[in-house]
Amino acid sequence: MDRIADDILLTHLEVALAVAPEPTLAGLNAVDPRAQRSARVDLARHLVERMRGFVIEGEVYPSGTGQPCLFPGDLSPIG
């Protein structure tokens, strides 16, 4: 599977964050934990929409092995 070049991904995410809705970005610093979570969800949704511009193809994983995790130190494999 080909990887997206780091500099292309970095630029894409930088632009995505730059055009994120201001209330969403402001909500990340909210005092209310529920407002912070809502802002994180909104930002994640915004980034997902931006990432739809990429064509990402992956390998087929044998049944039961699951896809490797994006954050190997933080989470177990997705299965």
The 8 nearest C-alpha neighbors of each residue, nearest first, counted from 0:
[[1, 57, 2, 58, 56, 55, 3, 59],
 [2, 0, 3, 56, 57, 55, 4, 58],
 [1, 3, 4, 0, 5, 55, 56, 57],
 [2, 4, 5, 8, 1, 7, 55, 6],
 [3, 5, 7, 6, 2, 8, 9, 1],
 [4, 6, 8, 7, 9, 3, 2, 10],
 [5, 7, 9, 8, 4, 10, 11, 3],
 [8, 6, 10, 4, 9, 5, 11, 3],
 [7, 9, 11, 5, 10, 6, 12, 4],
 [10, 8, 6, 12, 7, 11, 5, 13],
 [9, 11, 13, 7, 8, 12, 6, 14],
 [10, 12, 8, 14, 9, 13, 7, 15],
 [13, 11, 15, 9, 14, 10, 8, 16],
 [12, 14, 10, 16, 15, 11, 9, 17],
 [15, 13, 17, 11, 16, 12, 10, 18],
 [16, 14, 12, 18, 13, 17, 19, 11],
 [15, 17, 19, 13, 14, 18, 12, 46],
 [18, 16, 14, 15, 19, 13, 12, 20],
 [17, 19, 15, 16, 14, 20, 21, 13],
 [20, 18, 16, 17, 15, 21, 45, 24],
 [19, 21, 23, 22, 18, 24, 42, 17],
 [20, 22, 24, 23, 25, 19, 18, 26],
 [23, 21, 25, 24, 20, 26, 38, 19],
 [24, 22, 38, 26, 21, 20, 25, 42],
 [23, 25, 21, 26, 27, 22, 20, 38],
 [26, 24, 22, 27, 23, 28, 21, 29],
 [25, 27, 29, 23, 38, 28, 24, 35],
 [26, 28, 35, 25, 24, 38, 29, 39],
 [29, 27, 26, 25, 30, 35, 24, 34],
 [30, 28, 26, 31, 35, 27, 34, 25],
 [29, 31, 32, 28, 35, 34, 26, 33],
 [30, 32, 34, 33, 29, 35, 28, 36],
 [33, 31, 35, 34, 36, 30, 29, 37],
 [34, 32, 36, 35, 31, 37, 38, 29],
 [33, 35, 37, 31, 32, 36, 26, 38],
 [36, 34, 27, 32, 38, 33, 37, 26],
 [37, 35, 39, 33, 38, 34, 32, 40],
 [36, 38, 34, 40, 35, 39, 33, 41],
 [37, 39, 23, 41, 35, 26, 36, 40],
 [40, 38, 36, 42, 41, 37, 43, 35],
 [39, 41, 43, 37, 38, 42, 44, 36],
 [42, 40, 38, 44, 39, 43, 37, 45],
 [41, 43, 45, 39, 44, 40, 38, 46],
 [42, 44, 40, 46, 45, 41, 39, 47],
 [45, 43, 47, 41, 42, 46, 40, 48],
 [44, 46, 42, 48, 43, 47, 41, 49],
 [47, 45, 49, 43, 48, 44, 50, 42],
 [48, 46, 50, 44, 49, 45, 43, 51],
 [47, 49, 45, 51, 46, 50, 44, 52],
 [48, 50, 46, 47, 51, 52, 45, 15],
 [51, 49, 47, 52, 48, 53, 46, 11],
 [52, 50, 48, 53, 49, 47, 54, 46],
 [53, 51, 50, 49, 54, 48, 55, 47],
 [54, 52, 51, 50, 55, 49, 3, 56],
 [53, 55, 56, 52, 51, 50, 3, 57],
 [56, 54, 53, 57, 3, 2, 1, 0],
 [57, 55, 54, 0, 58, 1, 2, 59],
 [58, 56, 0, 59, 55, 1, 60, 66],
 [57, 59, 60, 0, 56, 66, 61, 1],
 [58, 60, 57, 61, 66, 62, 56, 65],
 [61, 59, 58, 62, 65, 64, 66, 63],
 [60, 62, 64, 63, 59, 65, 66, 58],
 [61, 63, 64, 60, 65, 59, 78, 66],
 [62, 64, 65, 61, 78, 60, 66, 77],
 [65, 63, 62, 61, 60, 78, 66, 76],
 [66, 64, 78, 77, 63, 76, 67, 60],
 [65, 67, 77, 76, 68, 78, 60, 64],
 [68, 66, 76, 77, 65, 69, 71, 75],
 [67, 69, 76, 70, 71, 77, 66, 75],
 [68, 70, 71, 67, 74, 76, 66, 73],
 [69, 71, 68, 73, 72, 74, 75, 67],
 [72, 70, 68, 73, 74, 69, 75, 76],
 [73, 71, 70, 74, 75, 68, 69, 76],
 [72, 74, 70, 71, 75, 68, 69, 76],
 [75, 73, 71, 70, 72, 76, 68, 69],
 [74, 76, 68, 77, 71, 73, 72, 67],
 [77, 75, 68, 67, 78, 66, 65, 74],
 [78, 76, 65, 66, 68, 67, 75, 74],
 [77, 65, 76, 66, 64, 63, 67, 75]]
